Amino acid sequence: MSRNQAKQGPTRIARLRLPLIRTDAGTQSRSAINETTVAEYAERMIAGDRFPPVVIFLNNGDYLLADGFHRLLARKLAKFERIDAEVRQGTRLDALKFSLSANHQHGLRRTNEDKRHAVEIA
């Protein structure tokens, strides 16, 4: 367990209904959503491909999305009702910090514009 995980408490994997997950809390560190990637992910999901869980921070009953905006939108596009989520306890600031550190090793690589946007947020 990393020091960061210990600070945020234990995590659990849950299968959450999509409408429960908030994407409007200012935790998106990318400058924009890549619609082509969303469509490709949706096709792969329909074909049965498995994706890593999105990362959610539970804050006063709100499920704040920190990592997985493209995956969540792909699930919606593909008409799925639920998504696997790694649920952590934490604040909106915790979710934002996590978001700023995501995508450097997996998923859609950050564009230069994404990097600039993340620096501006930080």
Salt bridges, closest charged atoms under 4 A:
ASP24 OD1 - ARG22 NE 2.87
ASP49 OD2 - ARG44 NE 3.16
ASP62 OD2 - ARG22 NH1 3.20
ASP67 OD2 - ARG71 NH2 3.38
ASP67 OD2 - HIS106 NE2 3.68
ASP84 OD1 - ARG15 NH1 2.66
ASP84 OD2 - ARG50 NH2 3.40
GLU86 OE2 - ARG88 NH2 2.61
ASP114 OD2 - ARG30 NH1 2.77
